[in-house]
Amino acid sequence: VMAIISPESAPIKRMVQDARDKGLLIDATYGRKTRAVLVMDSGQIVLSAIQPETVAHRLVQYDVDEDTVES
């Protein structure tokens, strides 16, 4: 994950539309309102119905848990 951003601004909406046109969009909202846009290092864009802060917190928590398991 390179960035977790809010979908409200026009540049982000254009980025999402471009990804949709190129087949690089993953819609994980299950029909709910998009609250976060995740930009992946692979160039894919993921739409999420979860708040950006919550996604970021879960990623940090997952990373810490994964490091603990590997040690």
CHARMM-style PDB file with segment names, atoms N, HN, CA, C and O in Angstrom:
ATOM      1  N   VAL     1       0.857  -1.178   0.000  1.00  0.00      PROA
ATOM      2  CA  VAL     1       0.000   0.000   0.000  1.00  0.00      PROA
ATOM      3  C   VAL     1       0.896   1.231   0.000  1.00  0.00      PROA
ATOM      4  O   VAL     1       1.718   1.418   0.897  1.00  0.00      PROA
ATOM      5  N   MET     2       0.724   2.067  -1.017  1.00  0.00      PROA
ATOM      6  HN  MET     2       0.056   1.916  -1.746  1.00  0.00      PROA
ATOM      7  CA  MET     2       1.514   3.293  -1.107  1.00  0.00      PROA
ATOM      8  C   MET     2       0.809   4.461  -0.429  1.00  0.00      PROA
ATOM      9  O   MET     2       1.459   5.312   0.178  1.00  0.00      PROA
ATOM     10  N   ALA     3      -0.537   4.507  -0.531  1.00  0.00      PROA
ATOM     11  HN  ALA     3      -1.065   3.816  -1.024  1.00  0.00      PROA
ATOM     12  CA  ALA     3      -1.282   5.627   0.043  1.00  0.00      PROA
ATOM     13  C   ALA     3      -2.703   5.197   0.371  1.00  0.00      PROA
ATOM     14  O   ALA     3      -3.283   4.334  -0.287  1.00  0.00      PROA
ATOM     15  N   ILE     4      -3.249   5.829   1.413  1.00  0.00      PROA
ATOM     16  HN  ILE     4      -2.778   6.531   1.948  1.00  0.00      PROA
ATOM     17  CA  ILE     4      -4.649   5.651   1.786  1.00  0.00      PROA
ATOM     18  C   ILE     4      -5.235   7.050   1.819  1.00  0.00      PROA
ATOM     19  O   ILE     4      -4.844   7.865   2.654  1.00  0.00      PROA
ATOM     20  N   ILE     5      -6.171   7.341   0.918  1.00  0.00      PROA
ATOM     21  HN  ILE     5      -6.488   6.679   0.239  1.00  0.00      PROA
ATOM     22  CA  ILE     5      -6.665   8.704   0.772  1.00  0.00      PROA
ATOM     23  C   ILE     5      -8.185   8.749   0.701  1.00  0.00      PROA
ATOM     24  O   ILE     5      -8.844   7.747   0.422  1.00  0.00      PROA
ATOM     25  N   SER     6      -8.719   9.927   0.960  1.00  0.00      PROA
ATOM     26  HN  SER     6      -8.184  10.741   1.187  1.00  0.00      PROA
ATOM     27  CA  SER     6     -10.151  10.161   0.874  1.00  0.00      PROA
ATOM     28  C   SER     6     -10.547  10.315  -0.599  1.00  0.00      PROA
ATOM     29  O   SER     6      -9.780  10.875  -1.381  1.00  0.00      PROA
ATOM     30  N   PRO     7     -11.714   9.834  -0.984  1.00  0.00      PROA
ATOM     31  CA  PRO     7     -12.115   9.861  -2.397  1.00  0.00      PROA
ATOM     32  C   PRO     7     -12.797  11.150  -2.840  1.00  0.00      PROA
ATOM     33  O   PRO     7     -13.319  11.206  -3.954  1.00  0.00      PROA
ATOM     34  N   GLU     8     -12.808  12.171  -2.019  1.00  0.00      PROA
ATOM     35  HN  GLU     8     -12.384  12.125  -1.115  1.00  0.00      PROA
ATOM     36  CA  GLU     8     -13.624  13.348  -2.276  1.00  0.00      PROA
ATOM     37  C   GLU     8     -13.099  14.300  -3.347  1.00  0.00      PROA
ATOM     38  O   GLU     8     -13.903  14.918  -4.045  1.00  0.00      PROA
ATOM     39  N   SER     9     -11.795  14.442  -3.503  1.00  0.00      PROA
ATOM     40  HN  SER     9     -11.142  13.940  -2.936  1.00  0.00      PROA
ATOM     41  CA  SER     9     -11.261  15.474  -4.400  1.00  0.00      PROA
ATOM     42  C   SER     9     -11.342  15.054  -5.868  1.00  0.00      PROA
ATOM     43  O   SER     9     -11.358  13.867  -6.192  1.00  0.00      PROA
ATOM     44  N   ALA    10     -11.392  16.048  -6.739  1.00  0.00      PROA
ATOM     45  HN  ALA    10     -11.380  17.013  -6.476  1.00  0.00      PROA
ATOM     46  CA  ALA    10     -11.486  15.798  -8.180  1.00  0.00      PROA
ATOM     47  C   ALA    10     -10.294  15.004  -8.723  1.00  0.00      PROA
ATOM     48  O   ALA    10     -10.504  14.101  -9.534  1.00  0.00      PROA
ATOM     49  N   PRO    11      -9.048  15.298  -8.315  1.00  0.00      PROA
ATOM     50  CA  PRO    11      -7.931  14.496  -8.838  1.00  0.00      PROA
ATOM     51  C   PRO    11      -8.035  13.016  -8.467  1.00  0.00      PROA
ATOM     52  O   PRO    11      -7.669  12.150  -9.262  1.00  0.00      PROA
ATOM     53  N   ILE    12      -8.527  12.726  -7.272  1.00  0.00      PROA
ATOM     54  HN  ILE    12      -8.824  13.429  -6.626  1.00  0.00      PROA
ATOM     55  CA  ILE    12      -8.678  11.330  -6.849  1.00  0.00      PROA
ATOM     56  C   ILE    12      -9.791  10.666  -7.651  1.00  0.00      PROA
ATOM     57  O   ILE    12      -9.666   9.508  -8.050  1.00  0.00      PROA
ATOM     58  N   LYS    13     -10.871  11.394  -7.887  1.00  0.00      PROA
ATOM     59  HN  LYS    13     -10.972  12.334  -7.563  1.00  0.00      PROA
ATOM     60  CA  LYS    13     -11.963  10.843  -8.698  1.00  0.00      PROA
ATOM     61  C   LYS    13     -11.485  10.527 -10.109  1.00  0.00      PROA
ATOM     62  O   LYS    13     -11.875   9.510 -10.682  1.00  0.00      PROA
ATOM     63  N   ARG    14     -10.634  11.401 -10.682  1.00  0.00      PROA
ATOM     64  HN  ARG    14     -10.317  12.228 -10.217  1.00  0.00      PROA
ATOM     65  CA  ARG    14     -10.069  11.138 -12.010  1.00  0.00      PROA
ATOM     66  C   ARG    14      -9.163   9.910 -11.977  1.00  0.00      PROA
ATOM     67  O   ARG    14      -9.194   9.085 -12.889  1.00  0.00      PROA
ATOM     68  N   MET    15      -8.356   9.794 -10.920  1.00  0.00      PROA
ATOM     69  HN  MET    15      -8.331  10.464 -10.179  1.00  0.00      PROA
ATOM     70  CA  MET    15      -7.457   8.651 -10.783  1.00  0.00      PROA
ATOM     71  C   MET    15      -8.261   7.343 -10.711  1.00  0.00      PROA
ATOM     72  O   MET    15      -7.887   6.345 -11.327  1.00  0.00      PROA
ATOM     73  N   VAL    16      -9.355   7.357  -9.964  1.00  0.00      PROA
ATOM     74  HN  VAL    16      -9.659   8.168  -9.464  1.00  0.00      PROA
ATOM     75  CA  VAL    16     -10.220   6.179  -9.841  1.00  0.00      PROA
ATOM     76  C   VAL    16     -10.836   5.840 -11.199  1.00  0.00      PROA
ATOM     77  O   VAL    16     -10.878   4.673 -11.587  1.00  0.00      PROA
ATOM     78  N   GLN    17     -11.312   6.853 -11.920  1.00  0.00      PROA
ATOM     79  HN  GLN    17     -11.277   7.802 -11.605  1.00  0.00      PROA
ATOM     80  CA  GLN    17     -11.913   6.611 -13.235  1.00  0.00      PROA
ATOM     81  C   GLN    17     -10.886   6.065 -14.221  1.00  0.00      PROA
ATOM     82  O   GLN    17     -11.191   5.159 -14.996  1.00  0.00      PROA
ATOM     83  N   ASP    18      -9.673   6.610 -14.198  1.00  0.00      PROA
ATOM     84  HN  ASP    18      -9.426   7.346 -13.568  1.00  0.00      PROA
ATOM     85  CA  ASP    18      -8.604   6.108 -15.073  1.00  0.00      PROA
ATOM     86  C   ASP    18      -8.296   4.640 -14.759  1.00  0.00      PROA
ATOM     87  O   ASP    18      -8.123   3.830 -15.670  1.00  0.00      PROA
ATOM     88  N   ALA    19      -8.229   4.304 -13.468  1.00  0.00      PROA
ATOM     89  HN  ALA    19      -8.370   4.963 -12.728  1.00  0.00      PROA
ATOM     90  CA  ALA    19      -7.963   2.917 -13.070  1.00  0.00      PROA
ATOM     91  C   ALA    19      -9.098   2.005 -13.525  1.00  0.00      PROA
ATOM     92  O   ALA    19      -8.863   0.878 -13.958  1.00  0.00      PROA
ATOM     93  N   ARG    20     -10.327   2.499 -13.424  1.00  0.00      PROA
ATOM     94  HN  ARG    20     -10.519   3.416 -13.072  1.00  0.00      PROA
ATOM     95  CA  ARG    20     -11.487   1.710 -13.873  1.00  0.00      PROA
ATOM     96  C   ARG    20     -11.380   1.442 -15.379  1.00  0.00      PROA
ATOM     97  O   ARG    20     -11.612   0.322 -15.835  1.00  0.00      PROA
ATOM     98  N   ASP    21     -11.026   2.479 -16.145  1.00  0.00      PROA
ATOM     99  HN  ASP    21     -10.838   3.389 -15.775  1.00  0.00      PROA
ATOM    100  CA  ASP    21     -10.903   2.341 -17.595  1.00  0.00      PROA
ATOM    101  C   ASP    21      -9.795   1.362 -17.982  1.00  0.00      PROA
ATOM    102  O   ASP    21      -9.917   0.653 -18.981  1.00  0.00      PROA
ATOM    103  N   LYS    22      -8.720   1.319 -17.202  1.00  0.00      PROA
ATOM    104  HN  LYS    22      -8.620   1.895 -16.390  1.00  0.00      PROA
ATOM    105  CA  LYS    22      -7.575   0.450 -17.497  1.00  0.00      PROA
ATOM    106  C   LYS    22      -7.724  -0.956 -16.903  1.00  0.00      PROA
ATOM    107  O   LYS    22      -6.877  -1.819 -17.132  1.00  0.00      PROA
ATOM    108  N   GLY    23      -8.793  -1.184 -16.148  1.00  0.00      PROA
ATOM    109  HN  GLY    23      -9.481  -0.483 -15.962  1.00  0.00      PROA
ATOM    110  CA  GLY    23      -8.998  -2.493 -15.535  1.00  0.00      PROA
ATOM    111  C   GLY    23      -8.151  -2.714 -14.296  1.00  0.00      PROA
ATOM    112  O   GLY    23      -7.890  -3.856 -13.918  1.00  0.00      PROA
ATOM    113  N   LEU    24      -7.720  -1.629 -13.657  1.00  0.00      PROA
ATOM    114  HN  LEU    24      -7.932  -0.702 -13.964  1.00  0.00      PROA
ATOM    115  CA  LEU    24      -6.865  -1.726 -12.472  1.00  0.00      PROA
ATOM    116  C   LEU    24      -7.605  -1.396 -11.177  1.00  0.00      PROA
ATOM    117  O   LEU    24      -6.982  -1.214 -10.131  1.00  0.00      PROA
ATOM    118  N   LEU    25      -8.936  -1.321 -11.248  1.00  0.00      PROA
ATOM    119  HN  LEU    25      -9.442  -1.469 -12.097  1.00  0.00      PROA
ATOM    120  CA  LEU    25      -9.728  -0.937 -10.081  1.00  0.00      PROA
ATOM    121  C   LEU    25     -10.303  -2.171  -9.398  1.00  0.00      PROA
ATOM    122  O   LEU    25     -10.857  -3.058 -10.048  1.00  0.00      PROA
ATOM    123  N   ILE    26     -10.163  -2.213  -8.078  1.00  0.00      PROA
ATOM    124  HN  ILE    26      -9.713  -1.493  -7.550  1.00  0.00      PROA
ATOM    125  CA  ILE    26     -10.780  -3.258  -7.265  1.00  0.00      PROA
ATOM    126  C   ILE    26     -11.785  -2.570  -6.352  1.00  0.00      PROA
ATOM    127  O   ILE    26     -11.409  -1.777  -5.488  1.00  0.00      PROA
ATOM    128  N   ASP    27     -13.060  -2.875  -6.546  1.00  0.00      PROA
ATOM    129  HN  ASP    27     -13.366  -3.519  -7.248  1.00  0.00      PROA
ATOM    130  CA  ASP    27     -14.115  -2.254  -5.745  1.00  0.00      PROA
ATOM    131  C   ASP    27     -14.483  -3.200  -4.606  1.00  0.00      PROA
ATOM    132  O   ASP    27     -15.154  -4.210  -4.817  1.00  0.00      PROA
ATOM    133  N   ALA    28     -14.040  -2.863  -3.405  1.00  0.00      PROA
ATOM    134  HN  ALA    28     -13.495  -2.042  -3.234  1.00  0.00      PROA
ATOM    135  CA  ALA    28     -14.306  -3.692  -2.229  1.00  0.00      PROA
ATOM    136  C   ALA    28     -15.338  -3.038  -1.314  1.00  0.00      PROA
ATOM    137  O   ALA    28     -15.328  -3.258  -0.103  1.00  0.00      PROA
ATOM    138  N   THR    29     -16.226  -2.235  -1.894  1.00  0.00      PROA
ATOM    139  HN  THR    29     -16.234  -2.057  -2.878  1.00  0.00      PROA
ATOM    140  CA  THR    29     -17.209  -1.516  -1.085  1.00  0.00      PROA
ATOM    141  C   THR    29     -18.489  -2.313  -0.857  1.00  0.00      PROA
ATOM    142  O   THR    29     -19.280  -1.960   0.018  1.00  0.00      PROA
ATOM    143  N   TYR    30     -18.711  -3.376  -1.623  1.00  0.00      PROA
ATOM    144  HN  TYR    30     -18.069  -3.663  -2.334  1.00  0.00      PROA
ATOM    145  CA  TYR    30     -19.946  -4.174  -1.523  1.00  0.00      PROA
ATOM    146  C   TYR    30     -21.191  -3.302  -1.653  1.00  0.00      PROA
ATOM    147  O   TYR    30     -22.186  -3.523  -0.963  1.00  0.00      PROA
ATOM    148  N   GLY    31     -21.130  -2.301  -2.547  1.00  0.00      PROA
ATOM    149  HN  GLY    31     -20.321  -2.121  -3.108  1.00  0.00      PROA
ATOM    150  CA  GLY    31     -22.275  -1.438  -2.804  1.00  0.00      PROA
ATOM    151  C   GLY    31     -22.436  -0.285  -1.836  1.00  0.00      PROA
ATOM    152  O   GLY    31     -23.340   0.535  -1.993  1.00  0.00      PROA
ATOM    153  N   ARG    32     -21.580  -0.212  -0.846  1.00  0.00      PROA
ATOM    154  HN  ARG    32     -20.845  -0.879  -0.718  1.00  0.00      PROA
ATOM    155  CA  ARG    32     -21.662   0.891   0.115  1.00  0.00      PROA
ATOM    156  C   ARG    32     -20.878   2.095  -0.396  1.00  0.00      PROA
ATOM    157  O   ARG    32     -20.178   2.007  -1.405  1.00  0.00      PROA
ATOM    158  N   LYS    33     -20.997   3.207   0.298  1.00  0.00      PROA
ATOM    159  HN  LYS    33     -21.565   3.280   1.118  1.00  0.00      PROA
ATOM    160  CA  LYS    33     -20.306   4.437  -0.082  1.00  0.00      PROA
ATOM    161  C   LYS    33     -18.790   4.248   0.049  1.00  0.00      PROA
ATOM    162  O   LYS    33     -18.310   3.663   1.020  1.00  0.00      PROA
ATOM    163  N   THR    34     -18.043   4.754  -0.944  1.00  0.00      PROA
ATOM    164  HN  THR    34     -18.432   5.230  -1.732  1.00  0.00      PROA
ATOM    165  CA  THR    34     -16.585   4.696  -0.896  1.00  0.00      PROA
ATOM    166  C   THR    34     -16.080   5.731   0.099  1.00  0.00      PROA
ATOM    167  O   THR    34     -16.374   6.920  -0.028  1.00  0.00      PROA
ATOM    168  N   ARG    35     -15.320   5.277   1.090  1.00  0.00      PROA
ATOM    169  HN  ARG    35     -15.081   4.311   1.194  1.00  0.00      PROA
ATOM    170  CA  ARG    35     -14.791   6.177   2.114  1.00  0.00      PROA
ATOM    171  C   ARG    35     -13.278   6.281   2.074  1.00  0.00      PROA
ATOM    172  O   ARG    35     -12.705   7.222   2.623  1.00  0.00      PROA
ATOM    173  N   ALA    36     -12.621   5.314   1.425  1.00  0.00      PROA
ATOM    174  HN  ALA    36     -13.087   4.549   0.979  1.00  0.00      PROA
ATOM    175  CA  ALA    36     -11.158   5.338   1.324  1.00  0.00      PROA
ATOM    176  C   ALA    36     -10.733   4.766  -0.022  1.00  0.00      PROA
ATOM    177  O   ALA    36     -11.349   3.842  -0.553  1.00  0.00      PROA
ATOM    178  N   VAL    37      -9.661   5.342  -0.556  1.00  0.00      PROA
ATOM    179  HN  VAL    37      -9.161   6.093  -0.124  1.00  0.00      PROA
ATOM    180  CA  VAL    37      -9.049   4.854  -1.786  1.00  0.00      PROA
ATOM    181  C   VAL    37      -7.634   4.426  -1.428  1.00  0.00      PROA
ATOM    182  O   VAL    37      -6.851   5.217  -0.902  1.00  0.00      PROA
ATOM    183  N   LEU    38      -7.313   3.179  -1.715  1.00  0.00      PROA
ATOM    184  HN  LEU    38      -7.949   2.536  -2.142  1.00  0.00      PROA
ATOM    185  CA  LEU    38      -5.971   2.659  -1.443  1.00  0.00      PROA
ATOM    186  C   LEU    38      -5.218   2.564  -2.757  1.00  0.00      PROA
ATOM    187  O   LEU    38      -5.687   1.940  -3.710  1.00  0.00      PROA
ATOM    188  N   VAL    39      -4.046   3.186  -2.803  1.00  0.00      PROA
ATOM    189  HN  VAL    39      -3.665   3.693  -2.029  1.00  0.00      PROA
ATOM    190  CA  VAL    39      -3.191   3.127  -3.980  1.00  0.00      PROA
ATOM    191  C   VAL    39      -2.123   2.079  -3.694  1.00  0.00      PROA
ATOM    192  O   VAL    39      -1.339   2.214  -2.755  1.00  0.00      PROA
ATOM    193  N   MET    40      -2.103   1.039  -4.513  1.00  0.00      PROA
ATOM    194  HN  MET    40      -2.739   0.930  -5.276  1.00  0.00      PROA
ATOM    195  CA  MET    40      -1.171  -0.067  -4.312  1.00  0.00      PROA
ATOM    196  C   MET    40       0.099   0.160  -5.122  1.00  0.00      PROA
ATOM    197  O   MET    40       0.076   0.863  -6.133  1.00  0.00      PROA
ATOM    198  N   ASP    41       1.202  -0.430  -4.682  1.00  0.00      PROA
ATOM    199  HN  ASP    41       1.221  -1.001  -3.861  1.00  0.00      PROA
ATOM    200  CA  ASP    41       2.460  -0.269  -5.405  1.00  0.00      PROA
ATOM    201  C   ASP    41       2.440  -0.978  -6.757  1.00  0.00      PROA
ATOM    202  O   ASP    41       3.317  -0.736  -7.586  1.00  0.00      PROA
ATOM    203  N   SER    42       1.468  -1.841  -6.993  1.00  0.00      PROA
ATOM    204  HN  SER    42       0.756  -2.038  -6.320  1.00  0.00      PROA
ATOM    205  CA  SER    42       1.318  -2.532  -8.278  1.00  0.00      PROA
ATOM    206  C   SER    42       0.590  -1.671  -9.307  1.00  0.00      PROA
ATOM    207  O   SER    42       0.465  -2.060 -10.468  1.00  0.00      PROA
ATOM    208  N   GLY    43       0.105  -0.486  -8.879  1.00  0.00      PROA
ATOM    209  HN  GLY    43       0.206  -0.170  -7.935  1.00  0.00      PROA
ATOM    210  CA  GLY    43      -0.639   0.389  -9.773  1.00  0.00      PROA
ATOM    211  C   GLY    43      -2.138   0.209  -9.659  1.00  0.00      PROA
ATOM    212  O   GLY    43      -2.898   0.969 -10.259  1.00  0.00      PROA
ATOM    213  N   GLN    44      -2.576  -0.777  -8.905  1.00  0.00      PROA
ATOM    214  HN  GLN    44      -1.958  -1.395  -8.418  1.00  0.00      PROA
ATOM    215  CA  GLN    44      -4.000  -0.997  -8.716  1.00  0.00      PROA
ATOM    216  C   GLN    44      -4.554   0.000  -7.704  1.00  0.00      PROA
ATOM    217  O   GLN    44      -3.839   0.498  -6.835  1.00  0.00      PROA
ATOM    218  N   ILE    45      -5.844   0.275  -7.845  1.00  0.00      PROA
ATOM    219  HN  ILE    45      -6.424  -0.130  -8.551  1.00  0.00      PROA
ATOM    220  CA  ILE    45      -6.560   1.154  -6.936  1.00  0.00      PROA
ATOM    221  C   ILE    45      -7.653   0.318  -6.279  1.00  0.00      PROA
ATOM    222  O   ILE    45      -8.399  -0.380  -6.965  1.00  0.00      PROA
ATOM    223  N   VAL    46      -7.750   0.388  -4.951  1.00  0.00      PROA
ATOM    224  HN  VAL    46      -7.144   0.955  -4.394  1.00  0.00      PROA
ATOM    225  CA  VAL    46      -8.761  -0.362  -4.208  1.00  0.00      PROA
ATOM    226  C   VAL    46      -9.708   0.630  -3.549  1.00  0.00      PROA
ATOM    227  O   VAL    46      -9.271   1.549  -2.856  1.00  0.00      PROA
ATOM    228  N   LEU    47     -11.007   0.441  -3.766  1.00  0.00      PROA
ATOM    229  HN  LEU    47     -11.362  -0.306  -4.329  1.00  0.00      PROA
ATOM    230  CA  LEU    47     -12.025   1.257  -3.111  1.00  0.00      PROA
ATOM    231  C   LEU    47     -12.512   0.517  -1.876  1.00  0.00      PROA
ATOM    232  O   LEU    47     -12.787  -0.681  -1.928  1.00  0.00      PROA
ATOM    233  N   SER    48     -12.616   1.244  -0.757  1.00  0.00      PROA
ATOM    234  HN  SER    48     -12.392   2.217  -0.714  1.00  0.00      PROA
ATOM    235  CA  SER    48     -13.033   0.636   0.500  1.00  0.00      PROA
ATOM    236  C   SER    48     -14.165   1.440   1.127  1.00  0.00      PROA
ATOM    237  O   SER    48     -14.218   2.663   0.993  1.00  0.00      PROA
ATOM    238  N   ALA    49     -15.066   0.749   1.810  1.00  0.00      PROA
ATOM    239  HN  ALA    49     -15.023  -0.244   1.919  1.00  0.00      PROA
ATOM    240  CA  ALA    49     -16.159   1.403   2.525  1.00  0.00      PROA
ATOM    241  C   ALA    49     -15.756   1.749   3.952  1.00  0.00      PROA
ATOM    242  O   ALA    49     -16.573   2.250   4.725  1.00  0.00      PROA
ATOM    243  N   ILE    50     -14.509   1.486   4.305  1.00  0.00      PROA
ATOM    244  HN  ILE    50     -13.845   1.079   3.678  1.00  0.00      PROA
ATOM    245  CA  ILE    50     -13.999   1.757   5.653  1.00  0.00      PROA
ATOM    246  C   ILE    50     -13.255   3.092   5.645  1.00  0.00      PROA
ATOM    247  O   ILE    50     -12.596   3.433   4.662  1.00  0.00      PROA
ATOM    248  N   GLN    51     -13.360   3.845   6.740  1.00  0.00      PROA
ATOM    249  HN  GLN    51     -13.895   3.568   7.539  1.00  0.00      PROA
ATOM    250  CA  GLN    51     -12.682   5.141   6.855  1.00  0.00      PROA
ATOM    251  C   GLN    51     -11.170   4.983   6.678  1.00  0.00      PROA
ATOM    252  O   GLN    51     -10.604   3.978   7.108  1.00  0.00      PROA
ATOM    253  N   PRO    52     -10.502   5.971   6.047  1.00  0.00      PROA
ATOM    254  CA  PRO    52      -9.045   5.890   5.846  1.00  0.00      PROA
ATOM    255  C   PRO    52      -8.264   5.666   7.139  1.00  0.00      PROA
ATOM    256  O   PRO    52      -7.288   4.916   7.148  1.00  0.00      PROA
ATOM    257  N   GLU    53      -8.681   6.301   8.219  1.00  0.00      PROA
ATOM    258  HN  GLU    53      -9.474   6.910   8.212  1.00  0.00      PROA
ATOM    259  CA  GLU    53      -7.984   6.153   9.494  1.00  0.00      PROA
ATOM    260  C   GLU    53      -8.065   4.714  10.004  1.00  0.00      PROA
ATOM    261  O   GLU    53      -7.094   4.183  10.544  1.00  0.00      PROA
ATOM    262  N   THR    54      -9.221   4.095   9.829  1.00  0.00      PROA
ATOM    263  HN  THR    54     -10.010   4.527   9.391  1.00  0.00      PROA
ATOM    264  CA  THR    54      -9.416   2.715  10.270  1.00  0.00      PROA
ATOM    265  C   THR    54      -8.559   1.762   9.446  1.00  0.00      PROA
ATOM    266  O   THR    54      -7.950   0.840   9.988  1.00  0.00      PROA
ATOM    267  N   VAL    55      -8.514   1.984   8.137  1.00  0.00      PROA
ATOM    268  HN  VAL    55      -9.009   2.733   7.696  1.00  0.00      PROA
ATOM    269  CA  VAL    55      -7.687   1.142   7.267  1.00  0.00      PROA
ATOM    270  C   VAL    55      -6.224   1.264   7.678  1.00  0.00      PROA
ATOM    271  O   VAL    55      -5.526   0.258   7.804  1.00  0.00      PROA
ATOM    272  N   ALA    56      -5.759   2.498   7.887  1.00  0.00      PROA
ATOM    273  HN  ALA    56      -6.326   3.315   7.785  1.00  0.00      PROA
ATOM    274  CA  ALA    56      -4.363   2.719   8.274  1.00  0.00      PROA
ATOM    275  C   ALA    56      -4.055   2.036   9.600  1.00  0.00      PROA
ATOM    276  O   ALA    56      -3.011   1.401   9.746  1.00  0.00      PROA
ATOM    277  N   HSD    57      -4.959   2.164  10.564  1.00  0.00      PROA
ATOM    278  HN  HSD    57      -5.808   2.680  10.446  1.00  0.00      PROA
ATOM    279  CA  HSD    57      -4.756   1.535  11.872  1.00  0.00      PROA
ATOM    280  C   HSD    57      -4.665   0.015  11.733  1.00  0.00      PROA
ATOM    281  O   HSD    57      -3.806  -0.618  12.348  1.00  0.00      PROA
ATOM    282  N   ARG    58      -5.545  -0.562  10.931  1.00  0.00      PROA
ATOM    283  HN  ARG    58      -6.243  -0.048  10.432  1.00  0.00      PROA
ATOM    284  CA  ARG    58      -5.532  -2.017  10.748  1.00  0.00      PROA
ATOM    285  C   ARG    58      -4.256  -2.482  10.051  1.00  0.00      PROA
ATOM    286  O   ARG    58      -3.717  -3.538  10.384  1.00  0.00      PROA
ATOM    287  N   LEU    59      -3.773  -1.704   9.090  1.00  0.00      PROA
ATOM    288  HN  LEU    59      -4.210  -0.846   8.819  1.00  0.00      PROA
ATOM    289  CA  LEU    59      -2.527  -2.074   8.414  1.00  0.00      PROA
ATOM    290  C   LEU    59      -1.349  -2.044   9.376  1.00  0.00      PROA
ATOM    291  O   LEU    59      -0.506  -2.941   9.356  1.00  0.00      PROA
ATOM    292  N   VAL    60      -1.288  -1.021  10.214  1.00  0.00      PROA
ATOM    293  HN  VAL    60      -1.973  -0.293  10.230  1.00  0.00      PROA
ATOM    294  CA  VAL    60      -0.210  -0.929  11.197  1.00  0.00      PROA
ATOM    295  C   VAL    60      -0.316  -2.088  12.180  1.00  0.00      PROA
ATOM    296  O   VAL    60       0.689  -2.719  12.506  1.00  0.00      PROA
ATOM    297  N   GLN    61      -1.514  -2.369  12.649  1.00  0.00      PROA
ATOM    298  HN  GLN    61      -2.331  -1.857  12.384  1.00  0.00      PROA
ATOM    299  CA  GLN    61      -1.724  -3.459  13.598  1.00  0.00      PROA
ATOM    300  C   GLN    61      -1.358  -4.804  12.964  1.00  0.00      PROA
ATOM    301  O   GLN    61      -0.731  -5.638  13.617  1.00  0.00      PROA
ATOM    302  N   TYR    62      -1.737  -5.024  11.712  1.00  0.00      PROA
ATOM    303  HN  TYR    62      -2.247  -4.347  11.182  1.00  0.00      PROA
ATOM    304  CA  TYR    62      -1.406  -6.270  11.018  1.00  0.00      PROA
ATOM    305  C   TYR    62       0.100  -6.412  10.864  1.00  0.00      PROA
ATOM    306  O   TYR    62       0.644  -7.502  11.044  1.00  0.00      PROA
ATOM    307  N   ASP    63       0.780  -5.310  10.529  1.00  0.00      PROA
ATOM    308  HN  ASP    63       0.338  -4.425  10.383  1.00  0.00      PROA
ATOM    309  CA  ASP    63       2.230  -5.338  10.352  1.00  0.00      PROA
ATOM    310  C   ASP    63       2.922  -5.691  11.666  1.00  0.00      PROA
ATOM    311  O   ASP    63       3.873  -6.473  11.669  1.00  0.00      PROA
ATOM    312  N   VAL    64       2.463  -5.130  12.775  1.00  0.00      PROA
ATOM    313  HN  VAL    64       1.690  -4.495  12.772  1.00  0.00      PROA
ATOM    314  CA  VAL    64       3.042  -5.429  14.088  1.00  0.00      PROA
ATOM    315  C   VAL    64       2.801  -6.892  14.440  1.00  0.00      PROA
ATOM    316  O   VAL    64       3.716  -7.575  14.900  1.00  0.00      PROA
ATOM    317  N   ASP    65       1.578  -7.381  14.230  1.00  0.00      PROA
ATOM    318  HN  ASP    65       0.835  -6.827  13.857  1.00  0.00      PROA
ATOM    319  CA  ASP    65       1.254  -8.780  14.526  1.00  0.00      PROA
ATOM    320  C   ASP    65       2.095  -9.730  13.679  1.00  0.00      PROA
ATOM    321  O   ASP    65       2.560 -10.756  14.176  1.00  0.00      PROA
ATOM    322  N   GLU    66       2.294  -9.397  12.407  1.00  0.00      PROA
ATOM    323  HN  GLU    66       1.916  -8.564  12.003  1.00  0.00      PROA
ATOM    324  CA  GLU    66       3.080 -10.244  11.512  1.00  0.00      PROA
ATOM    325  C   GLU    66       4.541 -10.284  11.953  1.00  0.00      PROA
ATOM    326  O   GLU    66       5.170 -11.341  11.907  1.00  0.00      PROA
ATOM    327  N   ASP    67       5.091  -9.137  12.384  1.00  0.00      PROA
ATOM    328  HN  ASP    67       4.580  -8.278  12.422  1.00  0.00      PROA
ATOM    329  CA  ASP    67       6.472  -9.094  12.866  1.00  0.00      PROA
ATOM    330  C   ASP    67       6.637  -9.949  14.117  1.00  0.00      PROA
ATOM    331  O   ASP    67       7.661 -10.610  14.288  1.00  0.00      PROA
ATOM    332  N   THR    68       5.634  -9.938  14.992  1.00  0.00      PROA
ATOM    333  HN  THR    68       4.802  -9.401  14.853  1.00  0.00      PROA
ATOM    334  CA  THR    68       5.685 -10.716  16.222  1.00  0.00      PROA
ATOM    335  C   THR    68       5.702 -12.212  15.910  1.00  0.00      PROA
ATOM    336  O   THR    68       6.430 -12.973  16.547  1.00  0.00      PROA
ATOM    337  N   VAL    69       4.904 -12.628  14.937  1.00  0.00      PROA
ATOM    338  HN  VAL    69       4.313 -12.009  14.420  1.00  0.00      PROA
ATOM    339  CA  VAL    69       4.825 -14.041  14.570  1.00  0.00      PROA
ATOM    340  C   VAL    69       6.143 -14.513  13.961  1.00  0.00      PROA
ATOM    341  O   VAL    69       6.566 -15.640  14.217  1.00  0.00      PROA
ATOM    342  N   GLU    70       6.797 -13.672  13.160  1.00  0.00      PROA
ATOM    343  HN  GLU    70       6.453 -12.756  12.951  1.00  0.00      PROA
ATOM    344  CA  GLU    70       8.038 -14.061  12.493  1.00  0.00      PROA
ATOM    345  C   GLU    70       9.216 -14.143  13.452  1.00  0.00      PROA
ATOM    346  O   GLU    70      10.177 -14.861  13.176  1.00  0.00      PROA
ATOM    347  N   SER    71       9.169 -13.433  14.564  1.00  0.00      PROA
ATOM    348  HN  SER    71       8.388 -12.850  14.788  1.00  0.00      PROA
ATOM    349  CA  SER    71      10.310 -13.393  15.488  1.00  0.00      PROA
ATOM    350  C   SER    71      10.489 -14.671  16.253  1.00  0.00      PROA
ATOM    351  OT1 SER    71      11.408 -14.781  17.065  1.00  0.00      PROA
TER     352      SER     71
END
